[in-house]
Amino acid sequence: DAVVLATSPESLDLVGTRLNSSASKLAIEEKKPVISSPLKSVTGNLIILLSHPIYDKGGNYIGYVGGSIYLKKHNLFGDVLSRHFFKNNTEISIVSDDGNVIFNNDKSAVDRPMVMSDDLKSKLTASDRGEGAFFSSGHRYLLGYASMKNTAWNVLVYSRADSVTTILIAYAKSVLVLLIIIIIVFSLISYFIASSISLPLEKLAISTNAKDIGASLVYIKAINAWYAEADRLKKALFTYIKVMMERVDFLNEVALKDPLTGVNNRLGFLSKIQNHKRDSGYSVIVIDVDFFKEINDSFGHGVGDEVLVSLAHIINSCCRSEDVVCRFGGEEFVVFLPNTSVVTAKCVAERIRSVIESTVFPNNLRVTISAGVATQDDPLGRIDFLLKNADDALYQAKREGRNKVIVYSAI
């Protein structure tokens, strides 16, 4: 609604004032960033308004935030434009499209029409940027100009022709000689220093791309880091890679192992069977301890844990090194047997069942297990399908009185 909600400084005392300027109306109508033409503010100052729209979280336009540049008072705008490398005999002016001066070191010229010839005016109108010459007070001036489309401003830089010539000749001579010397010397020194410094760093960088981390450590150790910083970087990189290797190995071991029994957990099981994904003819044994809940209830979970540890050890001892033994959770174990027929898998399961039946566990406990066996001849697809078959066979063994091995194909 063009009503001021807040100002800085607060001493302007504009809160609650409705702004009627064309710049404010344009900012509200356009709903986009606006840089206005010079205008008189409600406080009577000649200003330029810079505004940016504000939207709420729903994307609805709710107003704008604006800042003003004072054109006839000391301000940052004037400070920035007054600092240039053209020396004191060069001036900069900013002129609006209608010909009024927006900025000049002479404050009295601001908001007045810029005095220029018709030929120069037509040039400014016809092109976005260019150069020209004009006469003023008996002197010839060289002019460069450029238009700023988004502000409707024209920037003019002009200086007396004789001053420009003198500056350019002196500048060109000094710069040319100095530049040639600096380029030659600096190039030679830079090439030697850069080559010497970058060589060990380049080798260290190459070592980080090695796929074989062990080989990378050997390569890093052999690098000649002749200066202190590179040597520290070399040692730090070597130590870091070594520590990371150890940590990764440890974390892999922790992540893939069941903390109680030391056999694989589910993640370790799924990870290791990936090595046999293209093999065919493999079997799975699913094992469950009979009446395990009664052991926990009667003797406590500590004894139950000891039984599980012993079971894991027995199962491991009855399997080959390439077999994957896993504790799936609770008292359930799974054994993956690559390149194993259903007959062999059943024999392994029977051996495990028999050894466990004849073993005396802590507290003179006798424990039995039920097991289900399933086999798949095709290359490994979805392991959960094979596990389900073995699980079905396991529950069939339980239904038939426990302490049994059932093959899924026999159900």
Secondary structure, 3 states (H helix, E strand, C coil): CCECCCCCCHHHCCCCCECCCHHHHHHHHHCCCEECCCEECCCCCEEEEEEEEEECCCCCEEEEEEEEEECCCCCHHHHHHHCCCCCCCEEEEEEECCCEEEECCCHHHCCCECCCCHHHHHHHHHCCEEEEEEEECCEEEEEEEEEECCCCEEEEEEEEHHHHHHHHHHHHHHHHHHHHHHHHHHHHHHHHHHHHHHHHHHHHHHHHCCCCHHHHHHHHHHCCCCCHHHHHHHHHHHHHHHHHHHHHHHHHHHHHECCCCCCECHHHHHHHHHHHCCCCCEEEEEEEECCHHHHHHHHCHHHHHHHHHHHHHHHHHCCCCCCEEEEEECCEEEEEECCCCHHHHHHHHHHHHHHHHHCEEHHHEECCEEEEEEEECCCCCCHHHHHHHHHHHHHHHHHCCCCCEEEHHHC
